Amino acid sequence: MANSLWGPLDDVQGDAGYDAAHPPRMGFFTDTSVCIGCKACEVACKEWNQVPDDGYELSGMSYDNTQALGASTWRHVAFVEKPLDKPVDKPLTTTDLGLPGMGPPGAMESGATDGDAGVRWLMSSDVCKHCTHAACLDVCPTGSLFRTEFGTVVVQPDICNGCGYCVPACPYGVIDLRKEDGRAFKCTLCYDRLKVDETPACAKACPTESIQFGELSELRERAQVRVEQLHEQGVDVARLYGADPEDGVGGDGAFFLLLDEPEVYGLPPDPVVTTRDLGSIWKHVGAAAATLTGLGVASFLGRRR
C-alpha cells in the first residue's frame, strides 16, 4: 500500500493508536444514481441522534428545506435543478437523460413538453466524509474530535469548548457550531450503533440502497463495478468522488457515485487537507524564532562590550 506523509494511506486506525486487532475501516458509499430524494435518511438521522429540526419555513430552494450540512443537519439531501441543453417536445424518460434501464433514478426529468427546455433533477444525500487525513483532528485543541476504532471521525460534545477551529479546517464545509450552545456537531456514522454491530440509521432507512454501509475496501470494489455497469449502459457521466486513496485527503470514508461534475453537487473538485503544510510551517516558525533569539543574544553581547 502506498505511503504518504501520515503513513500508510488507509491505516487510519493504526495512525490513531489502535493495535492490529482493530475492526476494519467502515464507511458509506452513496450511489446518487438511485437516490429518489425521499429524505428518509435525514429523518432517520435526526430521530436516532436526536438532532434538532431545521425549521419548517420554505427555503426557496425547490424541495431542499435543509440547504446544506450543518450542526443540526448531519445528512443533507440535495435537489439540484439543472436546465437541459435542448428543448423537448414530449415527456422525458430516463433513457433521454442517459439513464437507460435504471430503477428510481438519481437524475429525474421535469416532464417539460411543447418545446420547453426542461430541467434535470440531480439528487444526492451528502454527509461528513470521515477523511483519511482529517484536518479537523489536527486543529482540535481539546481532543474533542477523535478517530474511532472503525476509522471514523467523531466529535465529543462534552469535551468541545466551542473554539470553532475545526469549522474552517474542514475542506468540505461539513462541521458547524450549534448556535444554541456554541459547540461543534456533525455525523458520527452512528458510532453508538457500530459498537453493537448495527447499521447506521440513514443507511438502514434508505429504501433504494442509495446509501450503502460496510467495510470501506469492499465498498470501493462495489462502487467500481457499479460505475463500469453504468458506463456499459451508456451513462458516460458516472464517476466516483472521494474513493481515491491518492487524492488530497487520502480518500474519504464516505464517498459517492456522481452523475455530473462535483461542483454541480456543491462539492469541491479537488479537496485538499487544509493542514498539509502544518509541519513545514512550524519548522519555519522554529527557524525564525531561533534566528531572532540569536540576533537578540548577539545584540545584547555587543552592547555589553
C-alpha positions, 0 to 999 in steps of 0.5 A, spaced: 500 500 500 502 506 498 505 511 503 504 518 504 506 523 509 501 520 515 503 513 513 500 508 510 494 511 506 488 507 509 491 505 516 487 510 519 486 506 525 493 504 526 495 512 525 490 513 531 493 508 536 489 502 535 493 495 535 492 490 529 486 487 532 482 493 530 475 492 526 476 494 519 475 501 516 467 502 515 464 507 511 458 509 506 458 509 499 452 513 496 450 511 489 446 518 487 444 514 481 438 511 485 437 516 490 429 518 489 430 524 494 425 521 499 429 524 505 428 518 509 435 518 511 435 525 514 429 523 518 432 517 520 438 521 522 435 526 526 430 521 530 436 516 532 441 522 534 436 526 536 438 532 532 434 538 532 429 540 526 431 545 521 425 549 521 419 548 517 419 555 513 420 554 505 427 555 503 426 557 496 430 552 494 425 547 490 424 541 495 431 542 499 428 545 506 435 543 509 440 547 504 446 544 506 450 540 512 450 543 518 450 542 526 443 540 526 443 537 519 448 531 519 445 528 512 443 533 507 439 531 501 440 535 495 435 537 489 439 540 484 435 543 478 439 543 472 436 546 465 437 541 459 441 543 453 435 542 448 428 543 448 423 537 448 417 536 445 414 530 449 415 527 456 422 525 458 424 518 460 430 516 463 433 513 457 433 521 454 437 523 460 442 517 459 439 513 464 437 507 460 434 501 464 435 504 471 430 503 477 428 510 481 433 514 478 438 519 481 437 524 475 429 525 474 426 529 468 421 535 469 416 532 464 417 539 460 413 538 453 411 543 447 418 545 446 420 547 453 427 546 455 426 542 461 430 541 467 434 535 470 433 533 477 440 531 480 439 528 487 444 526 492 444 525 500 451 528 502 454 527 509 461 528 513 466 524 509 470 521 515 477 523 511 483 519 511 487 525 513 482 529 517 484 536 518 479 537 523 483 532 528 489 536 527 486 543 529 482 540 535 485 543 541 481 539 546 481 532 543 474 533 542 474 530 535 477 523 535 478 517 530 474 511 532 476 504 532 472 503 525 476 509 522 471 514 523 471 521 525 467 523 531 466 529 535 465 529 543 460 534 545 462 534 552 469 535 551 468 541 545 469 548 548 466 551 542 473 554 539 470 553 532 477 551 529 475 545 526 469 549 522 474 552 517 479 546 517 474 542 514 475 542 506 468 540 505 464 545 509 461 539 513 462 541 521 458 547 524 457 550 531 450 549 534 448 556 535 444 554 541 450 552 545 456 554 541 459 547 540 461 543 534 456 537 531 456 533 525 455 525 523 458 520 527 456 514 522 452 512 528 458 510 532 453 508 538 450 503 533 457 500 530 459 498 537 453 493 537 454 491 530 448 495 527 447 499 521 447 506 521 440 509 521 440 513 514 443 507 511 438 502 514 432 507 512 434 508 505 429 504 501 433 504 494 440 502 497 442 509 495 446 509 501 450 503 502 454 501 509 460 496 510 467 495 510 470 501 506 475 496 501 469 492 499 465 498 498 470 501 493 470 494 489 462 495 489 462 502 487 467 500 481 463 495 478 457 499 479 460 505 475 463 500 469 455 497 469 453 504 468 458 506 463 456 499 459 449 502 459 451 508 456 451 513 462 458 516 460 457 521 466 458 516 472 464 517 476 466 516 483 468 522 488 472 521 494 474 513 493 481 515 491 486 513 496 491 518 492 487 524 492 488 530 497 485 527 503 487 520 502 480 518 500 474 519 504 470 514 508 464 516 505 464 517 498 459 517 492 457 515 485 456 522 481 452 523 475 455 530 473 461 534 475 462 535 483 461 542 483 454 541 480 453 537 487 456 543 491 462 539 492 469 541 491 473 538 485 479 537 488 479 537 496 485 538 499 487 537 507 487 544 509 493 542 514 498 539 509 503 544 510 502 544 518 509 541 519 513 545 514 510 551 517 512 550 524 519 548 522 519 555 519 516 558 525 522 554 529 527 557 524 525 564 525 524 564 532 531 561 533 534 566 528 531 572 532 533 569 539 540 569 536 540 576 533 537 578 540 543 574 544 548 577 539 545 584 540 545 584 547 553 581 547 555 587 543 552 592 547 555 589 553 562 590 550 
